[in-house]
Amino acid sequence: MVNNIRVVIDERGGVEKGIRRFKRMCESFGVVKEYRKRKEYKKPSVKMKEKLESAVKRRNKLVSKGRARVAKI
């Protein structure tokens, strides 16, 4: 997956505005997120553990706000 981000700096906008536009585009394309993900290798077991912990955290947050749906078996 190759995404080329190109920002054209015109005389009206200036460099500062171009930099802000570049940062927004990087965020929307997920460049920063992908960089942080690839920064270090995580074992699959560690990834699964973090995923489960974040799910528990989200569930607890919903329960505390009173918005949780209880699954009936």
N, C-alpha and C positions, 0 to 999 in steps of 0.2 A: 504494500500500500504506500504509494508515493503521493504526497500532497505538497505541491509547491505553493508557498505563500508569497504573494508578491504585493507590495504596497508601493503605489506611485505617490511621490511627494510633489505636490504642486506648490506654487508660490503663495497661494492664498492660505492654505492650511498650515504650512510650516512643518518643521521637523518634529516638534513635540506632539502635534496632532497625529502625525504619521506613526510615531512610536506607539501612541495609545491605540491606534487602529491595528497595528501589528500585534500588540499584546492581546487585544480582543480576538483577532483572527486565530492566534495560536491557541487561545483558550477554547474557542469554538471547535477547532479541529482536533483538540485533545492532545496537542503536542507536549504540553507540560506534564499531563497525567501519564502519558506513555513514557516520557523520560524518567519520571520518578519510579515507574513500575520496572523499567529495565536497569535502573541504577545498581541494583544488587540482586543476586540470585536468591530465591527463596525456595526451599524444598517444598514439594507438594503437600507434605504433612503440615508444614507451617502455614501454607496458604489456606488449607482446609480449616485449621484451627482458628485463624483470624476471621475467616468467613463465618464460621459458626458463632464466634464471639460477637461479631457485628450484628448478626441476626438476633441473638439474645438481647443485645443492647437496644435494637430497634423495637423488638417486641415489648421489652420492659418500658420503653418510652411511650408506646401506644397505650399500654395498660395504665400507666400513671395518668395519662390524659383522658382515659375513659373511652377511647375510640377503638379498642381492640374487639375483634370479632372472635368469638369462641367457637372452635370447631366442635361439632357434636358428632359423636361416633355412634 
